[in-house]
Amino acid sequence: MDAMTQAELQRRIKAVGIADHWPYGANNPETRDRLLDWAEPLQLRYSEAGTCLHWIAKGRCAVQTCQEHARSRSWLDHVSGWTRSGKPALLVAQPYGLDQDQLRDILGAAEQFGLEPRIDGTGWYGNGSTFLSLAPKRSRGLITAGSRPGVDGEGRARACRS
């Protein structure tokens, strides 16, 4: 990698808030490129604190409460949290597959925590995983893995299809 390419990569990494650790699963150049291509246009920044439903719903996490459901919510796999303007914007999970019980649980958790779930094929993690995003309902229209970002009339990111 030449100096210009390395400098550009470092700029991109910094722009999405990655400092010392990449989100789980972004462990090779291909997955890192997919992650950057997804997060940059949506103006998302990685948050190491964003690992649970409480974080995305309330902006903070009560660890003991989270541990209570850790085994029952197997769809919370390869989880990463993302902020916009310093506030939790998106919780991403990339499980290997979802069955009917898990889908029902996702909908129940979304209702309980006031979240809008979106499921969209394969995200940046890859490896046959499914991209699931959970956003506070105030952030409607935010993100799916295959989205082409745009901006609505109020300056919020919205998903657009090409």
Order of alpha helices (4+ residues) and beta strands (2+ residues): alpha-alpha-beta-alpha-alpha-beta-beta-alpha-beta-beta-beta-beta
